[in-house]
Amino acid sequence: MPLYPNGRRFGLSLWNSIPGTLIVELPLFLAGVWLYARRTRARDRTGRIAFWAYVAVLLLLYVEDRFGGPPESTRVIAAAGLVATLALLARPWWFDRHREPDPPLGPISDP
């Protein structure tokens, strides 16, 4: 990845390898989901179902991005990006309001 235009590239060049990308990105995504699910709990059915539905949609979009064909035009990219951004930003705000943090594990006591 270049740090500035036409500059020296840094990184592992994972964009050149779908398996390499999947090996790195999927565990990171799953770790984030696991951490969030472990440290919050659903207050109601919406908090439970909406969260897991959001995770499923993100996985489907990820798979489509990795294995789908190229977009038809730059207009399609722009429209899809705008719609996806608005939809994907509103959902977590909504389902997070139906979840709450787990209580802390407790104070650390001095021996």
C-alpha positions as CSV (number, residue, x, y, z in Angstrom):
1,M,0.0,0.0,0.0
2,P,1.5,3.3,-0.9
3,L,1.7,5.9,1.9
4,Y,1.6,8.8,-0.6
5,P,0.8,9.0,-4.4
6,N,3.4,7.2,-6.5
7,G,5.4,6.4,-3.4
8,R,7.1,3.3,-2.1
9,R,4.7,0.5,-1.3
10,F,4.5,-1.1,2.1
11,G,2.6,-4.2,3.2
12,L,2.0,-7.8,2.3
13,S,0.4,-7.3,-1.2
14,L,-2.7,-9.2,0.0
15,W,-4.8,-7.5,-2.6
16,N,-3.1,-9.7,-5.1
17,S,-4.2,-12.9,-3.4
18,I,-7.8,-13.7,-2.5
19,P,-6.8,-16.6,-0.3
20,G,-4.3,-14.4,1.5
21,T,-6.9,-11.7,2.0
22,L,-9.4,-14.2,3.4
23,I,-6.8,-15.7,5.7
24,V,-6.1,-12.3,7.3
25,E,-9.4,-10.4,7.1
26,L,-11.9,-13.1,8.1
27,P,-10.3,-13.9,11.4
28,L,-10.1,-10.2,12.2
29,F,-13.8,-9.7,11.4
30,L,-14.8,-12.7,13.4
31,A,-12.6,-11.6,16.4
32,G,-14.4,-8.2,16.3
33,V,-17.8,-9.9,16.2
34,W,-16.8,-12.2,19.0
35,L,-15.6,-9.3,21.2
36,Y,-18.7,-7.3,20.6
37,A,-21.0,-10.2,21.2
38,R,-19.1,-11.2,24.3
39,R,-19.1,-7.8,25.9
40,T,-22.7,-6.8,25.2
41,R,-26.0,-8.6,25.6
42,A,-29.3,-8.1,23.9
43,R,-32.0,-6.3,25.9
44,D,-34.7,-7.7,23.7
45,R,-35.3,-9.7,20.6
46,T,-34.4,-6.9,18.3
47,G,-31.0,-6.6,19.9
48,R,-30.3,-10.3,19.3
49,I,-31.8,-10.8,15.8
50,A,-30.8,-7.4,14.3
51,F,-27.1,-7.9,15.4
52,W,-26.8,-11.3,13.9
53,A,-28.6,-10.3,10.8
54,Y,-26.2,-7.4,10.4
55,V,-23.2,-9.8,10.8
56,A,-24.7,-12.0,8.1
57,V,-25.2,-9.1,5.7
58,L,-21.7,-7.9,6.2
59,L,-20.4,-11.4,5.5
60,L,-22.5,-11.7,2.3
61,L,-21.3,-8.3,1.1
62,Y,-17.7,-9.3,1.8
63,V,-18.1,-12.6,-0.1
64,E,-19.7,-10.7,-3.0
65,D,-16.9,-8.2,-3.0
66,R,-14.2,-10.9,-3.1
67,F,-15.8,-13.2,-5.7
68,G,-18.2,-10.9,-7.6
69,G,-17.4,-9.5,-11.0
70,P,-16.3,-5.9,-11.7
71,P,-19.0,-3.2,-11.5
72,E,-20.7,-2.0,-14.7
73,S,-19.5,1.6,-14.4
74,T,-18.3,4.3,-12.0
75,R,-21.9,5.4,-11.5
76,V,-22.8,2.0,-10.2
77,I,-19.9,2.2,-7.8
78,A,-20.9,5.6,-6.5
79,A,-24.6,4.7,-6.1
80,A,-23.9,1.4,-4.4
81,G,-21.3,3.1,-2.1
82,L,-23.8,5.8,-1.1
83,V,-26.6,3.4,-0.4
84,A,-24.4,0.9,1.4
85,T,-22.8,3.6,3.6
86,L,-26.2,5.0,4.6
87,A,-27.7,1.6,5.3
88,L,-24.6,0.1,7.0
89,L,-24.2,3.1,9.3
90,A,-27.8,3.3,10.4
91,R,-28.2,-0.4,11.3
92,P,-25.5,-0.6,14.0
93,W,-26.8,2.5,15.7
94,W,-30.2,1.0,15.7
95,F,-29.4,-2.4,17.0
96,D,-26.8,-1.1,19.5
97,R,-29.7,0.8,21.2
98,H,-31.2,-2.6,21.9
99,R,-28.0,-4.0,23.4
100,E,-26.2,-3.2,26.7
101,P,-22.7,-3.7,28.0
102,D,-22.2,-6.7,30.2
103,P,-21.5,-5.6,33.8
104,P,-17.8,-5.2,34.5
105,L,-15.9,-8.3,35.8
106,G,-15.5,-6.5,39.1
107,P,-12.8,-4.5,40.8
108,I,-9.3,-5.9,41.0
109,S,-8.5,-6.4,44.6
110,D,-5.0,-6.0,46.1
111,P,-3.7,-9.2,47.7
